[in-house]
Amino acid sequence: MAVQERRQERRLTSFSHGAGCGCKLGPADLANVLGAVNLPELGDDVLVASDTGDDAAVVRLRDNEALIATIDFFTPIVDDPYDWGRIAAANALSDVYAMGGRPFLTLNVVGWPVDELPLEMLARVLQGGIDVASNAGAAVLGGHTITDPEPKYGMVALGRSDAERIVRNSTAQPGAHLLLTKPLGLGIATTALKRGIADPELISRAVDLMATTNADAADAMLIAGADAATDVTGFGLLGHLLRMLQASGVSARVNSSAVPVLDGVLELAQRDVVPGGTKRNHAYVAPHVQWGALTPPEQMVLADAQTSGGLLIAAADHEWLGDELSGRRLPWADVGVVVGGPPGGIEVEGRLARTT
């Protein structure tokens, strides 16, 4: 068989051991690795580091300006190369938005199986990333590529913010409501795609969500004065909530009946169409969660590894935040409340009911 024919015949997702952010190192493994690393003492110009498990690093440049820095890349999550590029770029920019910043510069990160996939396909991946980053006001100024038997793509993303307006994951206060800006189920949906059993309408909806940045949600939370925030990506809703609660020294109650879920995702979870990253997330959060009446498949949905998911925002004035989100025609749901209690404790009430 000619090399060019071999390069054309395989689906992108067939190269992927785990779709999108579901290929991330699990939170328990990551904690073990970081626990074995000796980090140097940090200077006063470092505003956010790795100790709170926040979305990005932040350093002060001058009195009123801060630099936000992050990197994110992953294996193919969809088969269309342009869509994969768009999703990866939106996902990388999301960490900047979660900190309340605005991206201004990006760099590409690429691994490519040059003997298996055509370089023209890589160009489409890069174009998708360039288009999303450019529309967000961020310049794409190069990057780094390696040959790799498993394709990978993502971006380094740099953002700016007022140093006094950084939104952290470590400042949630009792009484704040938890607002979520995208439905769950992206990891389960894309696992169904990888297995060849996905409903085309579900995948179309998932792609639209993943390729949409969190820029407008970030604007809304800054105007409404959010207490804390994080984006919901590879560690799932409960995994990222757990990190927020532990860093803030508080607990939370989650109303699962208010959590928006993509239509058809729960049925897939009931058939065990669940990514490995989601199962790792579930094992990690389970010791901290009172599941109430939730069935195991429902639990998996709350732990589902998202790619380019929404923002999870803790806000004391949640009505103001809701108005700001609605004014931008963004989907959102009030999914719980922060309460006093053991750091990281999560009590889940109700049953999954809300599909979108």
C-alpha positions in Angstrom: 0.0 0.0 0.0 1.3 3.4 -0.9 2.3 5.7 2.0 -0.2 8.4 1.0 -3.1 5.8 1.0 -2.1 4.5 4.4 -2.0 8.1 5.7 -5.5 8.8 4.6 -7.3 5.7 5.8 -7.4 6.0 9.6 -9.7 8.2 11.7 -7.9 10.7 13.9 -9.5 9.3 17.1 -8.3 5.8 16.3 -4.8 7.1 17.2 -5.9 8.3 20.6 -5.5 6.3 23.8 -7.9 8.7 25.5 -10.0 11.4 24.0 -9.2 15.1 24.8 -8.6 15.9 28.4 -9.6 12.4 29.3 -6.0 11.5 28.5 -4.7 13.6 31.4 -2.7 12.1 34.2 -5.3 11.3 36.9 -5.6 13.6 39.9 -4.3 11.1 42.4 -1.3 10.2 40.2 -0.6 13.9 39.7 -0.7 14.6 43.4 1.8 11.7 44.0 4.2 13.1 41.4 4.0 16.6 42.7 4.5 15.4 46.2 7.8 13.9 45.3 9.1 17.2 43.7 11.0 19.8 45.7 10.0 23.3 44.5 12.1 26.4 45.1 10.9 29.2 47.4 8.9 31.7 45.4 9.3 35.4 45.2 6.8 38.0 46.1 6.0 38.6 42.5 4.3 35.2 42.2 0.6 35.6 42.8 -0.7 32.1 42.0 1.5 29.0 41.9 0.9 25.2 41.9 0.1 24.9 45.6 -3.6 25.5 45.2 -4.1 23.5 42.0 -5.4 26.6 40.2 -5.9 26.8 36.5 -2.8 28.9 35.6 0.3 30.5 37.0 0.2 34.2 37.7 3.1 36.6 38.3 3.0 40.4 38.9 4.7 42.4 36.2 4.2 45.8 37.8 1.9 47.3 40.4 -1.3 47.0 38.5 -0.6 44.3 35.8 -0.2 40.6 36.0 0.8 37.9 33.5 -1.2 34.6 33.4 0.6 31.6 31.9 -0.7 28.2 31.1 -0.2 25.2 28.7 -2.7 22.5 27.6 -2.5 19.9 24.9 -4.2 16.5 24.3 -4.8 13.7 21.9 -7.5 13.8 19.2 -11.0 14.2 20.5 -12.9 14.3 17.2 -12.1 13.1 13.7 -12.3 16.5 11.9 -8.8 18.1 12.2 -10.1 21.7 12.0 -12.6 21.0 14.8 -9.9 19.4 16.9 -7.7 22.5 16.5 -10.6 24.8 17.5 -11.4 22.7 20.5 -7.8 22.5 21.7 -7.3 26.2 21.4 -10.5 27.1 23.2 -9.5 24.6 25.9 -6.1 26.2 26.4 -7.5 29.7 26.5 -10.0 28.6 29.1 -7.4 28.6 31.9 -6.7 32.3 31.2 -10.4 33.2 31.3 -10.9 31.2 34.5 -8.4 33.5 36.2 -10.2 36.6 35.0 -7.6 37.4 32.3 -7.6 38.1 28.6 -5.3 36.1 26.3 -2.9 38.0 24.1 -0.2 35.5 22.9 -0.2 31.7 22.1 2.3 29.1 20.9 1.5 25.8 19.3 2.5 22.5 20.8 2.4 19.6 18.3 3.2 15.9 18.1 2.5 14.3 14.7 2.8 10.8 13.2 4.4 11.9 9.9 4.4 8.4 8.5 0.7 7.8 9.2 -1.1 11.0 8.8 -0.7 13.7 6.0 0.9 17.0 6.9 -2.1 18.7 5.1 -4.2 17.4 8.0 -1.8 18.9 10.5 -2.2 22.2 8.7 -6.0 22.0 9.2 -5.5 21.4 12.9 -3.2 24.4 13.2 -5.7 26.5 11.2 -8.5 25.7 13.6 -6.3 26.7 16.6 -5.2 29.9 14.8 -8.8 30.9 14.0 -10.0 30.5 17.6 -7.0 32.2 19.2 -7.1 35.1 16.7 -10.8 35.6 17.2 -10.1 35.8 20.9 -7.5 38.6 20.3 -4.5 36.4 20.9 -1.6 36.3 18.4 -0.3 32.9 17.4 3.5 33.4 17.2 5.0 30.0 16.5 5.5 26.9 18.7 7.2 23.6 18.7 6.7 20.3 16.8 8.0 16.8 17.2 7.3 13.5 15.5 5.1 11.3 17.6 3.2 8.0 16.9 0.2 9.5 18.7 -1.0 12.9 17.5 -1.1 15.7 20.1 -2.0 19.3 19.8 -2.5 22.3 22.1 -1.2 25.7 23.1 0.8 27.7 25.5 -1.5 30.7 26.3 -0.5 33.9 28.0 -2.9 36.5 29.3 -3.0 39.8 31.0 -5.1 40.9 34.0 -5.3 43.6 36.7 -3.2 42.2 39.5 -5.9 43.1 42.0 -8.6 41.4 40.0 -7.2 37.9 39.6 -10.0 35.3 40.2 -8.6 32.3 42.2 -9.9 28.9 43.0 -8.9 29.4 46.6 -11.2 32.1 47.8 -14.7 30.5 47.8 -16.7 31.7 50.9 -19.6 30.0 52.7 -22.9 31.2 51.3 -21.7 31.7 47.8 -23.7 29.9 45.1 -22.0 27.7 42.5 -22.9 28.6 38.9 -21.9 26.3 36.0 -21.8 27.7 32.4 -21.7 24.6 30.2 -23.5 21.2 30.5 -21.6 18.0 31.4 -21.1 14.9 29.4 -18.4 15.9 26.9 -16.0 13.1 27.9 -18.7 10.4 27.7 -20.0 11.8 24.3 -16.5 11.8 22.7 -15.8 8.3 24.1 -19.0 7.2 22.2 -17.5 8.9 19.1 -14.2 7.0 19.5 -16.1 3.7 19.9 -18.3 4.5 16.8 -21.6 4.5 18.6 -22.3 8.2 19.0 -25.5 10.0 18.0 -24.5 12.6 15.4 -26.7 15.2 17.0 -24.9 14.7 20.4 -21.5 15.1 18.8 -22.5 18.2 16.9 -23.7 19.7 20.1 -20.6 18.7 21.9 -18.3 20.1 19.3 -20.1 23.4 19.3 -19.7 23.6 23.1 -16.1 22.6 23.2 -15.1 25.1 20.4 -16.8 28.0 22.2 -14.5 30.0 24.5 -15.3 31.1 28.0 -14.6 34.7 27.2 -18.1 36.0 27.8 -18.5 34.0 31.0 -15.2 35.5 32.2 -16.5 39.0 31.5 -19.7 38.3 33.4 -17.9 37.0 36.5 -15.6 40.0 36.6 -18.5 42.5 36.4 -20.5 40.6 39.0 -17.5 40.3 41.4 -17.1 36.5 41.6 -15.6 35.1 44.8 -13.7 32.3 43.1 -13.7 30.3 39.9 -12.2 27.4 38.0 -12.9 25.8 34.6 -14.3 22.3 34.4 -12.0 20.2 32.3 -10.1 16.9 32.8 -10.9 16.4 36.5 -14.6 16.8 36.0 -17.1 18.9 37.8 -16.6 17.3 41.2 -12.8 17.0 40.8 -12.4 20.7 40.1 -14.9 21.6 42.8 -12.9 19.4 45.2 -9.8 21.3 44.5 -11.6 24.7 44.9 -13.0 23.6 48.3 -9.8 22.2 49.6 -7.9 25.3 48.6 -10.6 27.5 50.2 -11.0 25.5 53.4 -14.7 24.9 52.9 -17.4 22.3 51.9 -20.3 22.4 49.4 -23.7 21.0 48.7 -24.4 20.1 45.1 -28.0 19.9 43.8 -27.6 17.2 41.1 -31.1 17.8 39.7 -30.0 21.3 38.7 -26.8 20.1 36.9 -27.2 20.4 33.1 -26.3 17.3 31.2 -26.1 16.7 27.4 -29.1 14.7 26.2 -28.2 11.0 25.8 -25.1 11.1 28.0 -26.7 9.4 31.1 -27.9 6.6 28.9 -24.4 6.1 27.5 -23.0 6.1 31.1 -25.6 3.4 32.0 -24.0 1.3 29.1 -20.5 1.9 30.6 -19.5 4.2 27.7 -17.2 6.0 30.1 -13.6 7.2 29.5 -10.8 5.9 31.7 -10.1 9.5 32.9 -13.7 9.8 34.2 -13.3 6.5 36.2 -10.0 7.8 37.7 -11.7 11.1 38.6 -14.5 9.1 40.3 -12.1 7.1 42.4 -10.3 10.3 43.4 -13.3 12.2 44.6 -15.3 9.3 46.1 -13.8 9.5 49.6 -14.8 13.2 49.8 -18.4 12.8 48.5 -21.7 11.8 50.0 -23.5 10.6 46.9 -27.0 10.5 48.4 -29.4 8.7 46.0 -27.2 8.9 42.9 -26.7 5.7 41.0 -23.1 4.8 39.8 -23.8 6.0 36.2 -25.1 9.3 37.6 -21.9 9.6 39.7 -19.8 9.1 36.6 -21.5 12.0 34.9 -20.6 14.3 37.7 -17.0 13.1 37.6 -16.9 13.1 33.7 -13.6 14.3 32.3 -14.6 17.4 30.3 -12.6 19.0 27.4 -13.1 22.8 27.1 -15.9 22.7 29.6 -17.6 25.7 31.2 -16.6 27.9 34.2 -17.6 26.9 37.7 -18.0 30.2 39.5 -18.6 30.8 43.2 -20.5 34.1 43.7 -22.1 35.6 46.8 -24.3 37.8 44.6 -25.4 34.9 42.4 -28.5 36.7 41.1 -26.3 39.5 39.7 -24.0 36.9 38.1 -27.0 35.1 36.6 -28.3 38.3 35.1 -24.9 39.0 33.6 -24.6 35.5 32.1 -28.2 35.6 30.8 -27.6 39.1 29.3 -24.8 37.5 27.2 -27.2 34.7 26.2 -25.0 32.1 27.9 -26.3 28.8 29.3 -25.9 28.6 33.1 -27.2 26.7 36.1 -27.1 27.3 39.8 -25.8 23.9 40.9 -25.0 24.2 44.6 -23.8 26.3 47.5 -20.6 26.7 49.4 -20.9 25.9 53.1 -18.7 25.7 56.2 -17.3 22.3 57.0 -14.3 20.1 56.4 -12.1 21.3 53.5 -13.3 19.5 50.4 -16.4 17.9 51.7 -19.1 17.5 49.1 -22.7 16.5 49.8 -24.8 15.6 46.7 -28.5 16.0 46.8 -31.3 15.0 44.3 -31.0 13.0 41.1 -29.7 13.9 37.6 -32.7 15.3 35.7 -31.7 18.3 33.6 -30.7 17.5 30.0 -29.8 20.0 27.3 
